[in-house]
Amino acid sequence: MCNRIETYQPYSFSQLGQRESQQDSRFPDCDTPQEQCRTFVVCDGVGGEACGEIASRIVADT
């Protein structure tokens, strides 16, 4: 018996909502997908707190 693995092109979108800036991050960035990447990460910002975008980007990048 052979198990079939299906693959999909990653896709995401974000919505600013009521915040002044987007603090959420994702990996991989869908603008530059990485073919061998099998991990997808979504990092929520810190609800409008200072440097939330930096915190989520650090986590997504590492």
N, C-alpha and C positions, 0 to 999 in steps of 0.2 A: 504494500500500500504506500502510495506517495502522498505526502501532505503538500498541498498547494499554498504558496504564500502570495497574497495579492499585495501589490504596491500601488500607492497613489501619490500624485503630485501634491505637495503641501500647499495649502491656501489659507490665508487668514485676512482679517480686516479688523480695524479698530475704529471706535467712535469716541470722540472727545467728550461728549456729554456736557455737563455743567462745569467742568474744570477749565482752568486757564491753559493748562498744558497736558500733553499725553505722558503719563508716567508708566504705562505698561510696556513691557518688552516681550519679544518672542525669539525663539531660536529653532530652526534656522530662519534667518530673515528671508521671506519669500521672494524678495527682489534678487537674491543671490543664493538659490537653493544649492545644497550640497548633495550630490548623488549618493554618496556612501553613508550619509547621516541616517540613523534609524531612531534618533531621539528627537522628540519635539517638546519644547518647554514654553510655557506661558507664565510670565512673572507679573503679578499684579503690583501696581505702584503702592504708595503708602497713603492713599486717600487724601491727597492734597498737601501732605506734610512736606517740609523742606527736603529737597534732594531725593524724593521718591523715585524720580526717573533715573537717577544715578544708581540707586540701590537695585532697581529691577534690571538695569542694563548689565551691571557687574555680575549678577547671578546668571542671567541669560548667556553672557559671554564666557563664563567659566563653567 
